């Protein structure tokens, strides 16, 4: 199967105003399969936007290669398969959302009544039906972000590349975005997006890719990562053989923590054999934010 995205040994460098060269991306390689939803994570300045701009052909890499469905990403045929939302979406202030989508659709080769119908439906999808003919300059940041999301969906692209997609969205907007992305994945669309909203990443993504200082740090399946981060706690009275635990001497209740469900089940079986009184069993989900911070600290 041809990868939806393949980046091979990508190097992207910029020259600052003082003339010093800065290497934003340093030998990055990654692959994304068709139909995946992948979160692209990293602290500010990690090279996320530089990678996405190189993938879109907006910057010339120092070296390396970016492929979309097996073709160089800068070719017209590959670009026709991409819907893109930049980190900062700027739209003509004296156009309306409907006029904006019509303009972008015409640039893609879409025309006539079908374009107008699609633009109207997409703006309805992102919750802007009441603002179809409101000037962009009168829209809030969150509403302009909705315009950008609708624009990225024009032409039913096979691949969505979204840079800081949740920027400016309120909780309702983020919920609506989740629905859109989930629906698009069910239709076979591949989604590659960067975001600082780790809760959204956790809910949406099949996989995450973490970069720091322009280099790959880690890539993980979200479901497996959540399993690894999950903790289990057992509270009981009595002596439980073979279990290390912290005891609260004030009431005689002992609390033991386990890293896996299997260890918890083993402790419960042992408690049954030892006639230990079970007070409580708690499952606590791990924090993706804590994982992210620790991963970046170790990579620094």
C-alpha positions in Angstrom: 0.0 0.0 0.0 1.3 3.4 -0.9 1.7 5.8 2.0 -0.6 8.8 2.1 2.5 10.8 3.3 6.1 9.8 3.2 8.9 12.2 4.4 12.4 11.1 3.8 15.4 12.6 5.6 13.9 16.1 5.5 16.1 19.1 6.2 14.7 22.6 6.3 16.8 25.7 7.0 16.0 29.4 7.3 18.2 32.5 7.4 17.3 34.9 10.2 17.3 38.7 9.9 20.8 38.8 11.4 22.0 36.5 8.6 22.4 33.4 10.8 21.2 30.1 9.3 18.8 28.1 11.5 18.0 24.5 10.8 14.3 24.1 11.6 14.0 20.4 10.5 17.0 18.0 10.8 16.7 14.7 9.1 13.1 14.0 9.8 11.5 10.8 8.3 8.0 9.6 8.8 5.2 7.7 7.1 1.4 8.0 7.4 -0.9 5.3 6.1 -4.1 6.1 4.1 -7.1 6.5 6.4 -5.0 7.3 9.5 -5.6 10.3 11.8 -2.2 11.3 13.1 -1.4 14.1 15.5 1.9 16.0 15.0 3.2 17.2 18.4 6.1 19.2 19.6 6.8 22.4 21.6 6.9 25.8 20.0 9.8 26.0 17.6 10.1 22.2 17.2 9.7 22.3 13.4 6.1 21.3 13.0 5.0 24.2 10.8 8.3 24.1 8.8 7.6 20.4 8.1 4.0 21.0 7.0 5.1 23.9 4.8 7.8 21.7 3.1 5.2 19.0 2.7 2.9 21.6 1.0 5.7 22.8 -1.2 5.7 26.3 0.3 9.4 26.2 1.3 12.2 24.5 -0.5 13.9 21.9 1.7 17.7 22.0 2.0 17.5 18.2 1.3 15.2 15.3 1.6 11.9 14.4 0.0 8.2 14.7 0.7 5.7 12.4 -1.1 1.9 12.4 -1.1 0.4 9.1 -2.3 3.7 8.2 -3.9 4.2 11.5 -5.8 6.4 14.5 -5.0 4.2 16.8 -2.9 4.9 19.8 -5.1 3.2 18.3 -8.2 -0.2 19.5 -9.3 -1.6 16.0 -9.2 -0.6 15.5 -5.6 -1.8 18.9 -4.5 -5.3 18.2 -5.9 -5.6 15.5 -3.3 -4.8 17.8 -0.4 -7.0 20.1 1.8 -4.8 22.5 3.8 -5.4 24.8 6.7 -2.4 27.0 7.6 -1.4 27.9 11.2 -2.6 31.5 10.6 -5.4 31.6 8.0 -5.7 35.1 6.4 -8.8 35.9 4.3 -9.8 39.0 2.4 -11.6 41.1 4.9 -14.1 42.5 2.4 -15.3 39.1 1.2 -17.9 37.0 3.0 -17.4 33.4 4.0 -19.4 32.2 0.9 -17.4 34.4 -1.4 -14.2 33.2 0.2 -15.0 29.6 -0.4 -16.2 30.3 -3.9 -12.9 32.0 -4.7 -10.9 29.2 -3.3 -13.1 26.6 -5.1 -12.6 28.4 -8.4 -8.8 28.3 -7.9 -9.1 24.6 -7.5 -11.1 24.3 -10.8 -14.5 24.0 -9.3 -17.3 26.0 -11.0 -20.9 27.0 -11.1 -23.9 25.9 -9.1 -22.2 22.8 -7.8 -19.4 24.9 -6.2 -22.0 27.3 -4.6 -23.9 24.3 -3.2 -20.8 22.7 -1.8 -19.5 26.0 -0.3 -22.9 26.6 1.3 -23.0 23.0 2.7 -19.5 23.2 4.1 -20.2 26.5 5.9 -23.4 24.9 7.3 -21.2 21.9 8.4 -18.9 24.2 10.4 -21.8 26.2 11.9 -21.6 29.4 9.8 -25.0 29.3 8.1 -26.1 32.5 9.8 -22.8 34.2 8.7 -22.7 33.2 5.0 -22.9 36.9 3.9 -21.2 38.6 6.8 -17.9 40.3 5.9 -14.8 38.4 7.1 -13.6 41.5 8.9 -16.6 41.3 11.2 -16.0 37.7 12.2 -14.3 36.5 15.4 -11.0 34.6 15.3 -13.0 31.4 16.0 -15.4 32.0 13.2 -12.5 32.7 10.8 -11.0 29.4 11.9 -14.3 27.7 10.9 -14.1 29.4 7.5 -10.6 27.9 7.2 -11.8 24.4 8.1 -14.6 24.7 5.5 -12.1 25.9 2.9 -9.8 22.9 3.6 -12.7 20.5 2.9 -13.5 21.9 -0.6 -13.3 19.3 -3.3 -13.5 16.3 -0.9 -9.7 15.9 -0.6 -8.1 12.5 0.1 -5.7 14.1 2.6 -6.2 16.9 5.1 -3.1 18.7 6.5 -4.2 21.0 9.3 -1.7 23.3 11.2 -3.0 24.1 14.7 -6.5 23.2 13.7 -8.1 24.0 17.0 -6.7 27.5 17.3 -9.4 30.0 18.3 -12.2 27.4 18.6 -14.4 27.3 21.6 -15.5 24.0 23.2 -18.5 23.7 20.9 -16.3 24.3 17.9 -13.8 21.7 19.0 -16.6 19.2 19.4 -18.0 19.9 16.0 -14.5 19.6 14.5 -14.1 16.2 16.1 -17.3 15.1 14.5 -16.1 16.4 11.1 -12.7 14.6 11.3 -14.3 11.3 12.5 -16.8 11.4 9.6 -14.0 12.1 7.1 -11.9 9.2 8.5 -15.0 6.9 8.0 -15.1 8.1 4.4 -11.4 7.1 4.0 -9.8 10.5 4.3 -6.3 10.7 5.8 -5.8 13.5 8.4 -2.4 14.9 9.6 -2.7 17.8 12.0 -0.7 19.7 14.6 -2.2 20.9 17.8 -1.4 22.0 21.3 -4.7 20.7 22.5 -3.6 17.3 23.8 -7.1 16.3 24.9 -8.3 16.7 21.4 -5.3 14.7 20.1 -6.1 11.9 22.5 -9.7 11.7 21.4 -9.1 12.0 17.7 -5.9 10.3 16.8 -4.9 6.7 15.9 -1.2 7.7 16.3 1.0 10.6 17.4 4.3 11.7 16.2 6.5 13.8 18.5 9.3 16.0 17.3 11.7 18.3 19.1 14.4 20.6 17.7 13.5 19.4 14.2 14.0 15.7 14.9 11.8 12.7 15.5 11.5 11.9 19.2 8.8 9.2 19.3 5.8 7.9 17.5 3.2 5.9 19.3 -0.2 4.3 18.8 -2.6 6.2 21.0 -4.6 3.2 22.2 -1.4 1.4 23.4 0.0 4.6 24.9 -3.3 5.1 26.9 -3.0 1.5 28.1 0.6 2.1 29.3 -0.3 5.3 31.1 -3.4 3.9 32.8 -3.0 3.1 36.6 -4.9 0.8 38.8 -5.4 1.3 42.6 -6.6 -1.2 45.2 -7.6 -0.3 48.7 -7.9 -3.1 51.3 -7.6 -4.1 54.9 -5.4 -7.0 56.0 -2.2 -8.5 54.9 -1.8 -9.1 51.2 1.2 -11.3 50.4 3.6 -10.3 47.6 2.2 -6.8 47.1 4.2 -3.6 47.8 1.9 -0.9 49.1 1.6 2.4 51.0 -0.3 2.0 54.3 -2.5 4.7 55.9 -1.9 3.9 59.5 -4.8 6.1 60.7 -7.6 3.7 59.6 -5.7 0.6 58.7 -6.5 0.8 55.0 -3.7 -0.1 52.7 -3.5 1.3 49.1 -1.6 -0.4 46.4 -1.0 0.9 42.8 -0.5 -1.3 39.7 0.8 -0.4 36.3 -1.3 -3.1 34.5 -4.7 -4.7 34.7 -3.0 -8.1 34.9 -1.1 -7.1 38.0 -4.3 -5.8 39.6 -6.2 -9.1 38.8 -3.3 -11.1 40.3 -3.5 -9.0 43.5 -7.3 -9.5 43.6 -6.9 -13.2 43.3 -4.3 -13.2 46.1 -6.6 -11.1 48.2 -9.3 -13.8 47.8 -6.9 -16.5 48.9 -5.7 -14.4 51.9 -9.3 -13.5 52.9 -8.4 -9.8 52.6 -11.2 -7.2 52.8 -11.4 -5.2 49.6 -12.4 -1.6 50.2 -12.2 -0.1 46.7 -10.8 -0.6 43.2 -10.1 2.4 41.0 -8.9 2.8 37.4 -7.2 6.1 36.7 -6.5 7.3 33.1 -3.0 8.6 32.6 -2.2 12.1 31.4 -1.1 12.6 27.8 0.1 16.0 28.9 2.4 14.5 31.5 3.7 12.0 29.0 4.4 14.8 26.4 6.2 17.0 28.9 8.3 14.1 30.2 9.1 13.0 26.6 10.3 16.5 25.6 12.4 16.9 28.7 14.1 13.6 28.0 14.8 14.7 24.4 16.2 18.1 25.4 
